[in-house]
Amino acid sequence: MFVTGDSPIYYPYWRGIALAGWNGIQWYELPSTPELAVRQQPLLPAHALLPRDDLPTSGARIQVLHNTFHVLVPTDQTLGTVFSAGEILSVDNQSTTVRGIMSSVPAPPGTIPALVNVAGDPSQTASFDTVDKVHLAKRLQAPYNITVTEAIPNVDVQDLQAAGTDYPVWVGPYIALYQDGRQAAGYSTARDAEIAALAQSIVHDAGASTPYDQAKAIESWFISKGRFTYTLTPPKAPVGVRPLDNFLFTTKKGFCQDFSTAMNVMLRTLGIPSRQMSGFSQGVLDDKTRQFFVNAVEAHSWVEVFFPGYGWIPFEPTPDGISTPVNRPQTLDQLNAAPAAVPSASARVPPGFREPGDTGAGAETGSPFVDLWRPVLTALGVLLLLLVVALLLGLRWLLAVRDVPRIWRRLLFLGNRLKVPRHGGDTPEEFASRLAASVPGLDTEVRRLATLYTRASFRRGGLDEDELADVHEAWATVRGRYVRLMARAWRDALRRGQVVSVEEDATSGSREPSRPR
């Protein structure tokens, strides 16, 4: 899919569904029971505000974002999920259905969520305590465009450290390891005590006393260099052994779901409410169109922790080299001074909420004559520092990559700089044939990498050892000429009078607009 609009700073994901139930093996949606009030609003009209209570209590602590998601595949392939950068306030061009906990509305016994806020119901609109998923109410016809207004908590570290543990009653399912004792048959939970002791040891060694500091300590423990290995093909657990136990105590190799599951379980043993998030990382930013291109390889899971008064906050325990933890400003002053997302034009803002970049204070006025030299010299110094950092990051970005998806992204990036066309619906092999024509000395290697990337993406089990060796051999050859090819591309761009952004080059991979097929 393509995503246009605001770029979230403190929520660098496109979230889909929140899962709260865990049975020792897999995550699931919370069922509705007489004790657990899961509800469903069957039809929320387009542009209507979603009734919810899990946002910061102060509107000044919320940033409102606006994004349009152009889904490239039929929406039933994404299960009709409405994606967003944070909590959804409204879906502005589609009707939706909403599911979540709503403890204020009683329901008859049964596992089917009670319907609430039904059209024609004379009772007052009831609010969700928290929302786990928002789906399209009907099947869409192409083009699949979904425009969303979202909210992200605009909070600093000191806010979260002082949030306390006065949790509402409804967070109980997000603290319990096994809701209503639901456990997968055939597996032992004997190592739960070991996991709890490990979590206690981590937070003790970090001197972490608040839930926020404890969550950051566990997050840091997982991404600490050399402790765990990220892989798309983790070793399978022996029969009867839980994948979590095998990952934590034996192989220490896994993909995003292994890391997020382990962190969630650790947090819950500490009494900290958390949930498993499923969606996508931000994807590749096109530096021409300012669109994010999100491919299937960006599918991701991460952790959210609930803080009283502020809502759900994301944490990133997966050391995949792409997704990184969110580093919030330490204080409110630093938060207000930090750059914010640029608001979309003609965007609707719900009453009481703030737009990105609006600090709520009027601009100060002063003398029309200012001291120009100090800001100019400061800007030049900062620019020089950024150039040095960008150069170092660029070298690391090129040399450190080893896994197949990131190698393929480097080829997409190279093709973009060399002005190799990319079209909607291209297979990797089709794009590689055009890229190979621009780098004839690397024809064999580029085509081989495209073939192996396709296998890695779609073959069950991924690549075998020989194929991985082929990947690394072909990439080593391409990498040896990469810098010279980039220099050629930049030289040609300068001759054409185009400005190339070094900082954006380090992370972006441009893509030309799709052509009709």
C-alpha positions as CSV (number, residue, x, y, z in Angstrom):
1,M,0.0,0.0,0.0
2,F,0.9,3.7,-0.4
3,V,0.5,6.0,2.6
4,T,0.3,9.8,2.2
5,G,-0.3,12.6,4.7
6,D,1.4,13.1,8.1
7,S,4.5,11.3,9.1
8,P,4.2,10.2,12.8
9,I,7.2,10.9,14.9
10,Y,6.2,9.1,18.1
11,Y,4.4,6.2,16.4
12,P,6.5,4.9,13.5
13,Y,4.1,2.1,12.5
14,W,0.9,1.5,10.6
15,R,-1.1,-0.4,13.3
16,G,-3.8,-2.9,12.4
17,I,-5.1,-5.1,15.2
18,A,-4.3,-5.3,18.9
19,L,-4.3,-8.7,20.5
20,A,-4.7,-9.2,24.2
21,G,-5.2,-12.9,24.8
22,W,-2.3,-15.4,25.0
23,N,-2.6,-19.1,25.6
24,G,1.1,-19.9,25.8
25,I,1.5,-20.5,22.1
26,Q,-0.4,-17.9,20.2
27,W,-2.2,-14.5,20.5
28,Y,-6.0,-14.2,20.0
29,E,-8.8,-11.6,20.2
30,L,-10.4,-11.4,23.6
31,P,-13.8,-13.2,23.7
32,S,-16.8,-11.7,25.3
33,T,-17.9,-13.2,28.6
34,P,-20.1,-12.0,31.5
35,E,-16.9,-10.9,33.2
36,L,-15.3,-9.4,30.2
37,A,-17.4,-6.8,28.4
38,V,-16.2,-7.0,24.7
39,R,-18.6,-5.0,22.5
40,Q,-19.0,-4.3,18.8
41,Q,-20.3,-1.2,17.1
42,P,-21.7,-2.7,13.8
43,L,-21.7,0.6,11.9
44,L,-19.8,3.8,12.4
45,P,-20.7,6.1,9.6
46,A,-17.9,7.8,7.6
47,H,-16.5,10.9,9.2
48,A,-18.1,10.1,12.6
49,L,-16.0,10.3,15.7
50,L,-15.2,7.0,17.2
51,P,-16.4,7.0,20.9
52,R,-13.5,6.0,23.0
53,D,-11.9,6.7,26.4
54,D,-8.4,5.3,26.0
55,L,-6.8,8.6,24.9
56,P,-4.9,11.1,27.1
57,T,-7.2,13.0,29.4
58,S,-5.9,16.3,28.2
59,G,-6.5,17.3,24.6
60,A,-3.2,19.2,24.7
61,R,-1.4,15.9,25.1
62,I,-2.8,14.5,21.9
63,Q,-1.5,15.1,18.4
64,V,-4.0,14.6,15.5
65,L,-2.7,13.1,12.3
66,H,-4.4,12.6,8.9
67,N,-3.4,9.8,6.5
68,T,-4.7,8.2,3.3
69,F,-4.0,4.5,2.8
70,H,-4.1,3.4,-0.9
71,V,-4.2,-0.4,-0.6
72,L,-2.8,-2.0,-3.7
73,V,-4.4,-5.4,-3.2
74,P,-8.2,-6.1,-2.6
75,T,-9.0,-5.1,0.9
76,D,-10.2,-8.6,1.8
77,Q,-6.6,-9.7,1.5
78,T,-5.9,-7.5,4.5
79,L,-9.1,-8.8,6.2
80,G,-10.7,-5.4,5.8
81,T,-8.5,-3.9,8.5
82,V,-8.3,-0.2,8.8
83,F,-4.7,0.8,9.4
84,S,-3.6,3.9,11.2
85,A,-0.7,5.8,12.8
86,G,-2.0,5.5,16.4
87,E,-5.5,5.4,17.7
88,I,-8.3,6.0,15.2
89,L,-10.5,9.0,15.8
90,S,-12.5,8.7,12.6
91,V,-12.4,7.0,9.2
92,D,-13.4,9.9,6.9
93,N,-14.5,8.2,3.7
94,Q,-15.7,4.7,4.7
95,S,-18.1,3.3,7.2
96,T,-16.6,0.9,9.7
97,T,-17.2,-1.6,12.5
98,V,-15.5,-1.2,15.8
99,R,-14.6,-3.9,18.4
100,G,-13.2,-3.4,21.9
101,I,-13.9,-3.4,25.7
102,M,-16.9,-1.4,26.9
103,S,-17.6,-2.1,30.5
104,S,-20.4,0.5,30.8
105,V,-22.8,-1.6,28.8
106,P,-24.1,-4.9,30.2
107,A,-24.6,-7.8,27.9
108,P,-26.3,-11.2,28.1
109,P,-24.0,-14.3,28.6
110,G,-22.3,-15.6,25.5
111,T,-19.1,-15.3,23.4
112,I,-20.6,-13.0,20.8
113,P,-19.9,-9.3,21.6
114,A,-23.0,-7.3,22.3
115,L,-23.9,-4.8,19.6
116,V,-23.8,-1.2,20.8
117,N,-24.5,2.3,19.5
118,V,-26.9,0.8,17.0
119,A,-28.8,3.2,14.6
120,G,-32.1,4.1,16.1
121,D,-31.1,3.2,19.7
122,P,-32.5,6.1,21.9
123,S,-29.9,5.6,24.6
124,Q,-26.9,7.9,24.8
125,T,-23.8,6.8,22.7
126,A,-21.6,4.6,24.8
127,S,-17.8,4.9,24.7
128,F,-15.3,2.1,24.4
129,D,-12.8,1.7,27.3
130,T,-10.3,0.7,24.6
131,V,-10.5,-0.3,20.9
132,D,-8.7,-3.4,19.6
133,K,-9.7,-3.3,16.0
134,V,-11.5,-1.2,13.4
135,H,-12.7,-2.9,10.2
136,L,-14.4,-1.8,7.0
137,A,-18.2,-2.3,7.3
138,K,-18.5,-3.3,3.7
139,R,-16.3,-4.7,0.9
140,L,-14.7,-1.9,-1.1
141,Q,-14.3,-1.6,-4.8
142,A,-11.1,-0.5,-6.4
143,P,-9.4,1.9,-5.9
144,Y,-9.0,1.0,-2.2
145,N,-8.5,4.4,-0.6
146,I,-9.1,4.8,3.1
147,T,-8.7,8.2,4.8
148,V,-8.1,8.2,8.5
149,T,-7.9,10.8,11.3
150,E,-5.7,9.4,14.1
151,A,-4.4,10.5,17.5
152,I,-1.1,9.7,19.1
153,P,-0.2,10.6,22.7
154,N,2.0,13.7,22.8
155,V,3.9,12.9,26.1
156,D,7.4,13.1,27.4
157,V,9.4,10.7,29.5
158,Q,8.8,12.4,32.8
159,D,5.0,12.2,32.1
160,L,5.2,8.5,31.6
161,Q,7.5,7.9,34.6
162,A,5.0,9.8,36.8
163,A,1.9,8.0,35.3
164,G,1.7,5.6,38.2
165,T,-0.2,2.3,38.5
166,D,-3.8,3.4,39.2
167,Y,-5.1,1.2,36.4
168,P,-8.8,1.1,35.5
169,V,-10.5,-2.3,36.1
170,W,-10.8,-3.0,32.4
171,V,-7.0,-3.5,31.9
172,G,-7.2,-6.8,33.8
173,P,-7.1,-8.9,30.6
174,Y,-3.9,-7.0,29.5
175,I,-2.1,-8.0,32.7
176,A,-3.2,-11.6,33.0
177,L,-1.0,-14.2,31.4
178,Y,-3.8,-16.6,30.7
179,Q,-7.3,-15.0,30.5
180,D,-9.8,-17.2,32.3
181,G,-7.1,-19.9,32.5
182,R,-7.0,-20.5,28.7
183,Q,-3.8,-22.5,28.0
184,A,-2.8,-24.4,24.8
185,A,-3.1,-28.1,25.4
186,G,0.1,-30.2,25.3
187,Y,2.5,-27.6,26.5
188,S,4.0,-27.0,30.0
189,T,3.9,-23.6,31.7
190,A,6.7,-24.6,34.1
191,R,9.1,-22.0,32.8
192,D,6.8,-19.1,33.4
193,A,8.4,-18.7,36.8
194,E,11.8,-18.6,35.2
195,I,10.6,-15.9,32.8
196,A,9.2,-13.9,35.7
197,A,12.5,-14.2,37.5
198,L,14.4,-13.1,34.4
199,A,12.1,-10.0,34.1
200,Q,12.7,-9.1,37.7
201,S,16.4,-9.5,37.2
202,I,16.5,-7.2,34.2
203,V,14.6,-4.4,35.9
204,H,16.6,-4.8,39.1
205,D,19.9,-4.5,37.3
206,A,18.6,-1.4,35.5
207,G,17.4,0.2,38.7
208,A,14.0,0.6,37.1
209,S,11.2,1.3,39.5
210,T,8.4,2.8,37.4
211,P,6.4,0.8,34.8
212,Y,7.9,3.1,32.0
213,D,11.5,2.5,33.2
214,Q,10.8,-1.2,33.5
215,A,9.4,-1.4,30.0
216,K,12.4,0.5,28.6
217,A,14.8,-1.7,30.5
218,I,13.2,-4.9,29.0
219,E,13.1,-3.3,25.6
220,S,16.8,-2.4,25.8
221,W,17.7,-5.9,27.1
222,F,16.3,-7.5,23.9
223,I,18.0,-5.1,21.5
224,S,21.3,-5.1,23.3
225,K,24.0,-6.1,20.7
226,G,25.0,-9.7,20.6
227,R,22.3,-11.0,23.0
228,F,19.7,-12.1,20.4
229,T,19.7,-12.7,16.6
230,Y,16.9,-11.5,14.4
231,T,16.1,-14.0,11.6
232,L,13.1,-14.7,9.3
233,T,13.7,-18.4,9.6
234,P,14.1,-19.1,13.3
235,P,14.8,-22.7,14.4
236,K,11.7,-24.7,15.2
237,A,11.0,-25.7,18.8
238,P,11.2,-29.4,19.6
239,V,7.8,-31.2,19.9
240,G,6.1,-30.3,23.2
241,V,8.4,-27.2,23.8
242,R,6.8,-23.8,23.7
243,P,8.4,-21.6,21.0
244,L,8.7,-18.8,23.6
245,D,10.8,-21.0,25.9
246,N,12.9,-22.3,23.0
247,F,13.5,-18.7,21.9
248,L,14.4,-17.2,25.3
249,F,16.5,-19.9,26.8
250,T,17.9,-22.0,23.9
251,T,18.2,-20.6,20.4
252,K,18.0,-16.8,21.1
253,K,17.0,-16.5,17.5
254,G,13.7,-15.3,16.3
255,F,11.6,-12.8,14.3
256,C,9.4,-9.9,15.4
257,Q,6.6,-12.0,16.9
258,D,9.1,-13.9,19.1
259,F,10.6,-10.7,20.5
260,S,7.2,-8.9,21.0
261,T,5.7,-12.0,22.6
262,A,8.6,-12.4,25.0
263,M,8.5,-8.7,26.1
264,N,4.7,-8.8,26.6
265,V,4.9,-11.9,28.8
266,M,7.7,-10.3,30.8
267,L,5.7,-7.1,31.3
268,R,2.7,-9.0,32.4
269,T,4.7,-11.0,35.0
270,L,5.6,-7.6,36.4
271,G,1.9,-6.5,36.5
272,I,2.3,-4.0,33.6
273,P,-0.6,-4.0,31.2
274,S,0.5,-4.6,27.6
275,R,-0.8,-6.0,24.3
276,Q,0.5,-7.5,21.1
277,M,0.3,-5.1,18.1
278,S,0.0,-6.4,14.5
279,G,0.5,-4.3,11.4
280,F,3.4,-2.9,9.4
281,S,6.5,-0.9,9.9
282,Q,6.5,2.5,8.1
283,G,8.1,1.1,4.9
284,V,10.1,3.0,2.3
285,L,9.7,6.8,2.0
286,D,9.7,8.1,-1.6
287,D,11.7,11.3,-1.5
288,K,9.9,12.7,-4.6
289,T,6.2,12.1,-3.7
290,R,6.6,12.0,0.1
291,Q,4.7,8.7,0.1
292,F,5.5,5.7,2.2
293,F,5.5,2.5,0.1
294,V,4.6,-0.5,2.4
295,N,5.3,-4.0,1.1
296,A,4.4,-7.4,2.5
297,V,7.9,-7.7,3.9
298,E,7.1,-4.7,6.3
299,A,4.6,-6.9,8.2
300,H,5.5,-6.4,11.8
301,S,4.5,-6.9,15.4
302,W,5.5,-4.8,18.4
303,V,4.4,-4.0,22.0
304,E,2.1,-1.4,23.5
305,V,2.0,-0.6,27.2
306,F,-0.9,1.2,28.9
307,F,-0.2,4.3,31.0
308,P,-3.0,5.8,33.1
309,G,-4.0,9.3,31.8
310,Y,-2.0,8.8,28.5
311,G,-3.2,5.6,26.9
312,W,-1.2,3.0,24.9
313,I,2.4,3.7,24.2
314,P,4.6,1.7,21.7
315,F,7.8,-0.2,22.5
316,E,10.1,-1.9,20.0
317,P,12.1,-5.0,21.3
318,T,13.0,-6.4,17.8
319,P,16.6,-5.8,16.7
320,D,15.9,-6.1,13.0
321,G,18.0,-3.1,12.0
322,I,14.9,-1.4,10.5
323,S,12.4,-0.7,13.3
324,T,13.9,1.2,16.3
325,P,12.6,2.2,19.7
326,V,10.8,5.5,20.0
327,N,13.1,8.0,21.9
328,R,10.8,10.6,23.5
329,P,11.9,14.0,24.8
330,Q,12.7,13.9,28.5
331,T,10.7,16.9,29.6
332,L,7.6,18.9,28.4
333,D,9.8,21.8,27.3
334,Q,11.9,19.5,25.1
335,L,8.7,17.9,23.8
336,N,7.3,21.3,22.8
337,A,10.6,22.3,21.2
338,A,10.8,19.0,19.2
339,P,9.9,19.0,15.4
340,A,6.4,17.8,14.7
341,A,4.6,16.3,11.8
342,V,3.3,18.7,9.2
343,P,-0.5,18.9,9.3
344,S,-2.5,17.9,6.2
345,A,-4.3,20.7,4.3
346,S,-8.0,21.1,4.9
347,A,-7.9,18.6,7.7
348,R,-10.7,18.3,10.3
349,V,-9.6,18.4,13.9
350,P,-12.0,17.1,16.6
351,P,-12.8,19.7,19.3
352,G,-10.3,19.8,22.2
353,F,-7.5,18.2,20.2
354,R,-4.4,19.8,18.7
355,E,-2.8,19.6,15.3
356,P,0.8,18.5,14.8
357,G,3.1,21.4,15.5
358,D,0.6,23.4,17.5
359,T,2.1,24.0,21.0
360,G,-1.0,25.8,22.2
361,A,0.9,29.0,22.9
362,G,0.9,32.2,20.8
363,A,4.0,33.2,19.0
364,E,6.2,35.7,20.7
365,T,6.8,39.0,18.9
366,G,9.9,41.2,19.2
367,S,12.2,43.5,17.4
368,P,12.3,43.3,13.6
369,F,16.1,43.5,13.8
370,V,17.8,40.3,14.8
371,D,21.3,39.0,15.3
372,L,21.8,37.0,12.1
373,W,25.3,35.8,12.6
374,R,24.7,33.5,15.6
375,P,21.9,31.5,14.0
376,V,23.7,31.3,10.6
377,L,26.9,30.0,12.2
378,T,24.9,27.6,14.4
379,A,23.0,26.3,11.3
380,L,26.3,25.8,9.4
381,G,27.8,23.9,12.3
382,V,24.7,21.7,12.5
383,L,24.7,21.1,8.8
384,L,28.3,20.1,8.8
385,L,27.7,17.7,11.7
386,L,24.7,16.2,9.9
387,L,26.7,15.7,6.7
388,V,29.4,13.8,8.7
389,V,26.8,11.7,10.5
390,A,25.0,11.0,7.2
391,L,28.2,9.9,5.6
392,L,28.9,7.5,8.5
393,L,25.4,6.2,8.6
394,G,25.5,5.8,4.8
395,L,28.6,3.6,5.0
396,R,27.1,1.6,7.9
397,W,23.8,1.3,6.0
398,L,25.6,-0.2,3.0
399,L,28.1,-2.4,4.7
400,A,26.1,-3.9,7.6
401,V,23.2,-5.4,5.7
402,R,23.1,-9.2,5.5
403,D,19.5,-10.3,5.3
404,V,17.7,-10.7,2.0
405,P,14.9,-8.1,2.4
406,R,17.3,-5.3,3.2
407,I,19.7,-6.3,0.4
408,W,16.7,-6.0,-2.0
409,R,15.9,-2.6,-0.6
410,R,19.5,-1.5,-1.3
411,L,18.9,-2.6,-5.0
412,L,15.6,-0.6,-5.1
413,F,17.4,2.4,-3.7
414,L,20.2,2.1,-6.3
415,G,17.6,1.8,-9.1
416,N,15.9,4.9,-7.9
417,R,19.1,6.9,-8.0
418,L,19.9,5.6,-11.4
419,K,16.4,6.5,-12.6
420,V,15.4,3.0,-13.4
421,P,11.6,2.9,-13.8
422,R,9.5,1.0,-11.3
423,H,5.9,0.3,-12.1
424,G,3.0,-0.9,-10.0
425,G,2.7,-4.7,-10.2
426,D,6.3,-5.3,-11.1
427,T,7.8,-8.6,-10.1
428,P,11.3,-8.5,-8.6
429,E,12.6,-10.1,-11.8
430,E,11.0,-7.5,-14.0
431,F,12.5,-4.7,-12.1
432,A,15.9,-6.5,-12.0
433,S,16.0,-6.8,-15.7
434,R,15.7,-3.0,-16.1
435,L,18.2,-2.4,-13.3
436,A,20.7,-4.9,-15.0
437,A,20.5,-2.9,-18.2
438,S,21.8,0.2,-16.3
439,V,24.6,-1.8,-14.6
440,P,25.7,-4.3,-17.3
441,G,28.7,-5.5,-15.4
442,L,26.4,-6.7,-12.6
443,D,23.8,-8.3,-14.8
444,T,24.2,-11.8,-13.4
445,E,24.3,-10.8,-9.8
446,V,21.3,-8.4,-9.9
447,R,19.1,-11.1,-11.6
448,R,20.3,-13.7,-9.2
449,L,19.4,-11.5,-6.2
450,A,15.9,-10.8,-7.6
451,T,15.3,-14.6,-8.0
452,L,16.5,-15.4,-4.4
453,Y,14.5,-12.5,-3.0
454,T,11.3,-13.9,-4.6
455,R,12.0,-17.3,-3.1
456,A,12.8,-15.8,0.4
457,S,9.5,-13.9,0.3
458,F,7.1,-16.6,-0.9
459,R,8.6,-20.0,-0.3
460,R,7.6,-21.7,2.9
461,G,10.8,-22.0,5.0
462,G,12.7,-19.3,3.0
463,L,16.1,-20.0,1.6
464,D,18.4,-22.9,2.3
465,E,22.1,-22.5,3.3
466,D,23.4,-22.8,-0.3
467,E,21.0,-20.1,-1.5
468,L,21.9,-17.8,1.4
469,A,25.6,-18.2,0.4
470,D,24.6,-17.3,-3.2
471,V,22.9,-14.2,-1.8
472,H,26.0,-13.0,0.1
473,E,28.3,-13.8,-2.8
474,A,26.2,-11.9,-5.3
475,W,25.7,-9.0,-2.9
476,A,29.4,-8.7,-2.2
477,T,30.0,-8.2,-5.9
478,V,27.3,-5.6,-6.2
479,R,28.4,-3.8,-3.0
480,G,32.0,-3.5,-4.4
481,R,30.7,-1.2,-7.2
482,Y,27.8,0.4,-5.2
483,V,29.6,3.5,-4.1
484,R,30.9,4.3,-7.7
485,L,27.4,3.8,-9.1
486,M,25.9,6.1,-6.5
487,A,28.6,8.7,-7.2
488,R,27.7,8.5,-10.9
489,A,24.0,9.0,-10.1
490,W,24.7,12.0,-7.9
491,R,26.9,13.6,-10.6
492,D,24.2,13.1,-13.2
493,A,21.6,14.6,-10.8
494,L,23.7,17.7,-10.2
495,R,24.2,18.1,-13.9
496,R,20.4,18.1,-14.3
497,G,20.1,20.7,-11.5
498,Q,18.4,18.3,-9.1
499,V,19.2,18.5,-5.4
500,V,19.8,15.2,-3.6
501,S,19.0,15.0,0.1
502,V,21.8,13.1,1.9
503,E,19.8,12.5,5.0
504,E,16.8,11.2,3.0
505,D,19.1,9.1,0.8
506,A,20.2,7.1,3.9
507,T,16.7,5.8,4.4
508,S,14.5,6.2,1.4
509,G,13.8,4.2,-1.7
510,S,11.9,6.2,-4.4
511,R,9.3,4.7,-6.5
512,E,7.8,6.1,-9.7
513,P,4.0,6.6,-9.8
514,S,2.2,3.5,-11.0
515,R,1.2,3.2,-14.7
516,P,-2.0,1.7,-15.9
517,R,-1.7,-2.0,-16.6
